[in-house]
Amino acid sequence: MKTERKAASPENKALTPGGKNHQLNSAVDEFMHSFDSFKQANDERLGQIEKRMSADVITVEKVDRINAALDTQNNFSTNSV
């Protein structure tokens, strides 16, 4: 005798707006956007170092600010979980 199994419907808890998962997804999205900005600014800084043997002060400060924002977002995400 064979029993037939129905396919389980997929859970969509992560898609529920206003829930903790939604907040976490938003925090992760914001973190990834900041990380992409950091990568771009850091690549610019590295390019300047390769050209001139030093980086522009403004670029270094920009990378430092983005890095600090990433740390803050990471701490928020870690504490939210």
N, C-alpha and C positions, 0 to 999 in steps of 0.2 A: 504494500500500500504506500503510494507516494503522497507526500503532503506538499501542497503548493504554497510557496512563500510569496507574499506581496512585497514589492520593493518599498522600502521605507521612504517616506517623503523627506527631502533634505531639510535640515534645520536651518533657520534663518535668523538666529539670535543676533548675529553680528549686524544684521541689516535693520534691526529695530532702532529707530531714531530716539534719542533722548536717554538711552540706556548706558550703562557703564561701558559696554563694548563699543558703542558709538563714540563715546568720549575718548576711549583708548585709540580707536581707529583714526579719529581726528588728530590726536596727539602724534601718532605715528606718521600720518601724512605731513603734518607740520614739521616734524623732525626730518623726514626725508627731503622735504623741500629745502630746509636749512642746510642739510648735509650736501645737497647738490650745489648750493651757493658756496659752501665752504670749499668743495672740490674745485669749483671754477676759480675762486679767488686764490686758492693755494697753488693751482697750476699757473696762474698769472704770476704769482710771487716767485715760483720756481723758475719760470721763464726769465724773469728779471734777474734773478741770481745768476743764471747761466750766461746772460748777456753781459752784465755789468759787474759780476762778482759780488753784488749786494742787491737787496730788494729795496724798492721804494718804501719810504716810511708810511705813506698812506695805505699802501697795499698790505703791509705788515699789520697795521692797526685794524684794517678791515678784516683780515684773517683772524686776528685775536678776538675781535668783537663777535664774529660768527661762531668761533670756537666756544666762547663763553655762553652764547645763546644755546648752542648744542648741549653743553653741559647742563644748563638749567632745564632744558626740555627733557634731557635724559633722566635727570633727577625727578622731575615731575612724573614722567612715565613710570619710572621704577617705583615711586611711592604710591602711584595710583593703582598698581596691580596688587 
